[in-house]
Amino acid sequence: MILEAAILHIKQGQEQAFEQAFRQASPLIASIDGYISHALHSCIEEPGKYLLLVQWRSLEDHTVGFRQSSVYQEWKQLLHHFYEPFPTVEHFNTALQYSKNEP
C-alpha cells in the first residue's frame, strides 16, 4: 500500500466551496483501479489549509492509472482552481504502524 499525502492551501474565503467540490470529486478518485481510500482533514491552527491522504495499492495506480485518466481531468476541473499555491504531492511506504489495541 502507498500513501499519497498533499498539503492543500485553499484561496481565502473559498473553503466551503472547496469542500463542496471535493465531495463531488470524491467518487471520481474512488472509481480508479487500485484506489483504497482517502480522507481530507482541515487544519485547526490555519484556516484554509487541508491535508489530503489517499491510499493506493501501488504508486502506478496513482501516477499512471489516475493521473493519466479522463477522470483526472474532471478532478482537475472541479478542484485545481481552489489551490494557492499548487500543492506538492508525496508518496510514502509504511515504515512502522502502531495501534493502542495491538500487542
trRosetta pair geometry for C-beta under 8 A, 3 or more apart (Angstrom, degrees):
i j d omega theta_ij theta_ji phi_ij phi_ji
1 36 6.5 -2 -135 -20 110 163
1 55 5.7 -12 -173 -167 114 102
1 56 7.2 146 -161 76 62 42
1 57 6.7 -55 -107 -123 59 32
1 94 6.9 34 73 -14 100 115
2 55 7.3 146 77 -157 48 51
2 56 4.6 -23 64 66 101 96
2 57 7.4 9 18 87 91 18
2 58 6.1 66 -7 -163 124 18
2 59 5.1 145 -91 -68 166 62
2 61 7.7 167 40 45 125 105
2 62 6.9 -112 95 -3 134 127
2 91 5.3 -10 -179 -168 114 110
2 92 7.1 138 -166 65 64 41
2 93 6.7 -43 -112 -84 64 61
3 53 6.2 -20 -168 -162 100 94
3 54 7.4 146 -159 75 50 45
3 55 5.9 -25 -101 -99 67 67
3 56 7.9 178 -83 22 20 76
3 91 6.9 146 77 -159 47 55
3 92 4.5 -27 65 63 101 96
3 93 7.7 172 20 -81 88 14
3 94 7.3 92 -12 -60 119 75
4 52 7.6 -25 114 118 95 93
4 53 7.1 149 79 -158 60 41
4 54 4.2 -10 56 59 113 97
4 55 7.7 -154 19 -71 79 20
4 56 6.2 56 -21 -9 108 114
4 62 5.6 149 -64 -120 138 160
4 89 6.1 -7 -170 -174 101 104
4 90 7.4 155 -154 83 53 39
4 91 5.5 -26 -97 -100 63 75
4 92 7.9 178 -78 18 19 76
5 51 7.0 -20 -160 -169 89 92
5 52 7.2 152 -153 83 40 60
5 53 5.7 -4 -102 -104 74 72
5 89 7.4 155 78 -156 41 57
5 90 5.4 -22 62 66 91 88
5 91 7.6 165 17 -91 75 26
5 92 6.3 24 -4 -4 117 118
6 51 7.5 154 80 -156 46 47
6 52 4.6 -8 59 57 96 107
6 87 4.5 69 -177 147 108 141
6 88 6.9 -177 -133 86 77 41
6 89 4.6 -27 -84 -102 109 74
6 90 7.5 157 -78 20 57 65
7 49 6.7 -15 -174 -167 95 95
7 50 7.4 152 -161 80 48 48
7 51 6.0 -24 -104 -100 62 67
7 52 8.0 -166 -79 20 16 77
7 87 5.9 -180 74 -138 52 107
7 88 7.2 14 40 51 90 81
8 49 7.2 150 81 -159 55 45
8 50 4.3 -16 61 64 105 99
8 51 7.5 -171 18 -79 82 18
8 52 5.8 57 -20 -16 119 110
8 82 7.8 28 174 106 117 108
8 83 6.1 -90 -154 -107 85 97
8 87 5.1 -49 -94 -66 60 139
9 48 6.3 37 -163 137 63 97
9 49 5.8 -15 -103 -103 67 72
9 50 8.0 -171 -73 25 25 73
9 83 6.5 83 66 -156 65 67
9 84 5.9 -90 107 77 101 52
9 85 6.4 41 55 32 128 53
9 87 7.2 159 13 -78 74 85
10 14 5.4 -139 163 83 102 99
10 15 5.4 118 99 -90 144 64
10 18 4.8 -70 -134 -38 141 165
10 48 4.7 -137 62 -161 84 77
10 49 7.6 -153 15 -71 81 25
10 50 6.6 49 -23 -3 112 112
10 82 5.0 -21 -135 161 88 104
10 83 6.9 -55 -98 -96 49 42
10 84 7.4 56 -171 30 16 82
11 14 4.4 46 74 13 89 135
11 48 7.4 -121 84 -151 12 124
11 82 6.0 -132 14 -165 94 54
11 83 7.7 36 -29 81 83 3
11 84 4.9 66 -76 12 80 129
12 48 6.0 -44 -94 -88 55 152
14 17 5.1 -63 -164 52 69 112
14 18 5.4 78 135 -32 88 102
14 48 7.8 70 55 -126 77 100
14 82 5.4 -171 132 -138 136 91
15 18 5.6 -56 -146 34 28 114
15 19 6.4 25 158 -18 64 105
15 42 7.7 66 -162 -127 121 127
15 47 6.8 -70 -61 177 153 90
15 48 5.7 -110 -72 -95 110 62
16 19 5.9 -52 -148 35 31 109
16 20 6.5 31 153 -17 63 106
17 20 5.7 -54 -149 37 32 113
17 21 6.3 31 153 -16 66 107
17 82 7.3 -172 99 -102 97 119
18 21 5.7 -59 -147 41 30 109
18 22 6.1 34 153 -24 66 107
18 50 7.8 -154 130 -18 138 148
18 79 7.3 72 -148 -137 81 77
18 82 4.4 112 -101 -153 108 157
19 22 5.5 -50 -143 34 31 115
19 23 6.7 38 154 -22 62 99
19 40 7.7 171 -122 114 78 145
20 23 5.8 -49 -155 29 32 112
20 24 6.8 29 148 -14 62 106
21 24 5.5 -56 -153 39 37 114
21 25 6.1 31 151 -17 69 110
21 78 4.8 168 -178 171 105 92
21 79 5.8 163 128 -85 121 67
21 82 7.0 180 58 -37 145 138
22 25 5.5 -57 -141 42 33 109
22 26 6.4 56 154 -47 64 92
22 40 5.8 26 165 -45 150 169
22 78 7.9 148 -77 136 34 117
22 79 6.6 72 -85 -102 70 116
23 26 5.9 -33 -152 0 30 120
24 27 7.9 -60 176 24 34 96
24 78 6.0 -151 93 -149 111 141
25 28 5.2 -52 -168 26 59 122
25 29 6.8 45 147 -13 84 99
25 74 7.5 170 -125 125 84 88
25 75 5.3 93 -159 -127 118 70
25 78 4.5 176 -73 95 113 149
25 79 5.6 -9 -49 -42 166 117
26 29 6.4 -60 -153 37 36 101
26 30 6.2 31 155 -17 69 115
26 38 7.1 -157 -138 71 89 123
27 30 5.3 -61 -141 45 36 115
27 31 6.3 47 158 -35 67 102
28 31 6.0 -58 -161 20 27 113
28 71 5.0 163 -176 -173 94 100
28 74 5.5 -152 -127 93 146 119
28 75 5.2 -172 110 -70 144 90
28 78 7.8 167 2 16 152 146
29 32 6.1 -42 -169 6 45 116
29 35 6.1 147 150 -120 72 144
29 38 6.2 19 106 -11 139 152
29 54 6.9 -87 165 -127 141 135
29 66 6.6 25 -136 -134 78 130
29 71 7.4 152 -81 146 38 123
29 75 6.4 75 -60 -99 90 135
30 35 5.6 -173 -136 125 35 150
30 38 7.4 -120 -72 16 84 110
31 35 7.4 56 52 21 21 149
31 71 6.2 -158 73 -120 117 152
32 35 4.6 100 69 -32 85 116
32 61 6.8 128 137 174 111 90
32 65 5.4 121 -178 135 112 108
32 66 4.8 1 -131 -85 167 87
32 69 6.6 -161 -108 6 110 163
32 71 6.3 -158 -69 76 98 155
33 61 6.6 -123 105 -137 67 103
33 65 5.7 -114 65 -159 85 141
34 56 5.4 26 144 -166 99 86
34 57 4.0 -112 -150 32 77 111
34 58 6.0 -69 -150 32 131 80
34 60 7.7 -115 -134 88 171 70
34 61 2.6 -129 125 -134 153 141
34 62 7.5 -122 114 -38 126 57
34 65 5.5 113 31 54 132 166
35 38 7.6 -43 -166 -29 105 103
35 54 7.5 -57 -140 -176 86 107
35 55 7.9 95 -173 86 52 64
35 56 6.4 -41 -106 -110 41 70
35 57 7.7 -42 -8 -10 13 90
35 61 6.9 -166 -51 155 49 125
35 66 7.5 94 -69 -72 103 121
36 54 8.0 131 52 171 81 64
36 55 3.8 -60 71 106 121 105
36 56 6.3 -163 5 -92 97 16
36 57 6.3 136 -47 -53 103 67
37 54 7.4 -172 96 -150 44 50
37 55 4.8 24 48 37 78 115
38 52 6.9 -4 -172 -173 109 86
38 53 6.5 168 -151 91 61 53
38 54 4.2 -12 -102 -105 102 76
38 55 7.0 -156 -72 18 53 67
39 52 7.7 170 87 -150 47 46
39 53 5.1 -2 55 58 89 99
40 50 5.7 -7 -173 -177 92 126
40 51 7.5 157 -158 80 45 49
40 52 5.4 -13 -106 -103 75 74
41 50 6.4 150 77 -162 48 69
41 51 4.4 -11 59 57 106 98
41 52 7.8 -165 23 -71 71 31
41 53 7.3 31 -4 0 109 105
42 49 7.5 113 -163 82 58 54
42 50 5.5 -37 -101 -102 54 82
43 46 4.5 -8 113 56 139 81
43 47 7.4 -143 78 -73 93 18
43 48 7.9 -32 46 63 112 41
43 49 3.9 -1 14 84 142 102
43 50 6.7 -127 -14 -78 86 30
43 51 7.1 102 -63 -19 85 92
46 49 4.1 27 100 12 112 133
52 87 7.8 58 28 156 121 171
54 62 7.1 124 105 -105 129 125
56 59 7.0 111 96 -88 135 22
56 61 4.5 178 -174 78 113 118
56 62 4.6 -89 -72 -42 165 103
57 61 5.1 87 51 -23 87 157
58 61 4.8 113 57 -9 75 99
58 62 7.9 -151 96 5 52 80
59 62 6.2 -66 -168 40 39 103
59 63 5.8 8 154 2 78 118
59 91 5.7 70 -116 174 98 164
60 63 5.8 -63 -122 54 35 95
60 64 4.7 -8 -171 21 78 118
60 65 6.5 83 136 -14 68 96
61 64 7.4 -31 -83 55 10 82
61 65 4.5 -24 -153 30 46 140
61 66 6.8 50 146 -17 59 97
62 65 6.9 5 -34 52 12 92
62 66 5.2 -25 -147 29 42 125
62 67 6.7 49 151 -21 58 101
62 91 7.1 176 58 -96 151 125
63 66 7.5 41 -12 50 11 88
63 67 5.4 -24 -162 19 33 135
64 67 6.6 -30 -77 51 11 94
64 68 5.3 -20 -164 15 50 126
65 68 7.2 13 -44 45 4 91
65 69 6.5 9 160 -40 45 120
66 69 5.8 -64 -151 17 26 119
66 71 6.9 -74 -146 83 65 113
66 72 5.5 112 159 -72 66 111
66 75 8.0 12 179 5 101 158
67 72 5.4 98 -133 -109 27 163
68 72 7.1 67 16 18 12 145
69 72 4.9 115 62 -5 76 95
69 73 7.7 -129 107 -1 55 82
70 73 5.4 -43 -161 26 47 117
70 74 7.0 49 144 -16 67 98
71 74 5.7 -53 -159 35 39 112
71 75 6.4 45 144 -22 68 104
72 75 5.1 -49 -146 35 38 119
72 76 6.2 44 153 -22 67 101
73 76 5.7 -48 -148 34 31 114
73 77 6.5 33 152 -21 61 106
74 77 5.7 -55 -149 34 32 113
74 78 6.4 26 155 -15 65 108
75 78 6.1 -64 -153 39 27 107
75 79 6.1 -24 169 20 65 118
76 79 6.7 -86 -134 53 20 82
76 80 4.6 2 -162 -16 68 130
77 80 7.4 -1 -58 24 13 101
79 82 5.9 -60 -170 23 55 114
79 83 7.5 48 148 -28 80 101
80 83 6.0 -48 -160 16 49 114
80 86 7.5 8 -158 -120 92 98
83 86 5.2 76 121 -109 133 47
83 87 5.8 -99 -144 -19 137 85
94 97 5.5 -14 -170 -42 127 110
98 102 6.9 -146 -161 59 51 121
99 102 4.4 83 62 -2 94 107
